[in-house]
């Protein structure tokens, strides 16, 4: 092997995965690489797609599939998002060799969460759970449906989502308190308004069974009230029967049957609410995770809320077996958007397009911001598809780092025009489609 080739692989390996693989390539092939030459090669590895392609091809010849995939991803995420050869080779390698998981990761997760948690593997997800295995299997199937739909929708729209490199980790807690303890301890999450989240630091999604959510319990107090009324009627009926007051016992029996029917209906309604909420939240967070692991969003790059949450809300559904995504309706977000628009609750678009995080003053303000994100993203996806696609690739090639509101707003104006004018179009777009239903 020539010293030029050794130096090229050394530079790219240092960039992608530290010095270990580079030393294994250079070791025994001529010894240490000249420092000045290595500096120049590292510069080219940061800026020259053709240079990195050469290193990736060599890594393929050495059957170092994982490092070759990392090199192709480096080109597509940092140098040239439209690089045809890098995209084709990455897709072919992934198809040929599958996901490149390591047993060490499974072992580390088991140590982190302990024996009360199980690990369930599907084709593309690893579910860490403290629920029955059958429940974890059903959750994994839903996540797989989300992945299939997400990749299908965005591939057909030519967003060129990258294949996954490893199984994605999903943490599912049975109890709200356990979820919050994890969120605060590991990700320093503040507040208690969220029911799940994606962490770009750990690359995990985490959520819990909303049946244990104290806020949902408060909203379902009707169940508790009916249960207490049922207990009272049972006691009164028993006393009437014990004293031989058959007439009173009959009246109480009729009242008890009525309350029993109401209780069954209320329990069924809240069971459905909990189930649908669990589905919606899991799909929402999985969409975030998929976006950051397929290059639709890039970890470390700052995105405005309208794009990040608009993308996630556009895939929300309560029926993952049916088509869903930005070309389908989201009745919950649509109704919330129209309500806020009619009541003057929407944020000014010139301010909104520059915001990176949702307002956290109240749960109603959060809901309003998410609904506005959904409306803006879906409008751009359907009405300005090429501009939104260019914006996505523009952000994909951006270097990681924080951006202020002014910069995010300028990026929006560069790709879409005046935010206020766009806001008026969004309102008309949503109302016109509401009238057609």
SULJO-V728448 format. One line per field, one symbol per residue. phi: phi as a letter, one per 20 degrees, with the letter a starting at -180 (. if undefined). A space follows every 50 residues. Layout:
phi=???
This chain:
phi=.ffffgfffffffffebneffffffffmcpmfegffffgffffffecdgf ffgffffffffelefffffffffgffecdbfdffffffffffffffdmfd fcgffgffffffdnffdddcddfccceebddgffffffffffffffgffg ffffffemelfeffebfeecdcdfdgffffffgffedlfdnceedraddf femddcbbffgefffffffdfgffffffffffffffffffffenefffff ffffffffffffffffffffffgffffgfffffgfffgffgfdcnfcdfn eedfggefffffffdfbdcffegbpfedecgfffffffffffemeffgff effdeecffdfbfffffffffffgfffffffeecffffffffffffeffg qeceffffffffffecofgfffgfffffgfffffffe
